[in-house]
Amino acid sequence: MTDFFVEDPHSLTEKLAYEYWERRGRPLGSPEVDWFAAESTLALALKYRDLPLSSLSLEPYEGTCVSELFQS
């Protein structure tokens, strides 16, 4: 298993928040929505880090992009 948490947590959050923002159609304003969603997703992934990401149940707007960020 690749340990994707070796990367800087801020950088991971930034990448995931950007992905969420793009998937929402790049709306103006309220960047905290995507940032907090990214933080929540990463906290959940850290909590269950020994489980495959495919076993996590994510909110529909979060999509499957989480696993794409962590592939080497």
Secondary structure, DSSP 8 states (H G I E B T S, - for coil): ---GGGS-HHHHHHHHHHHHHHHTT--SS-HHHHHHHHHHHHHHHHHTTTS-GGG----GGGTTHHHHHT--
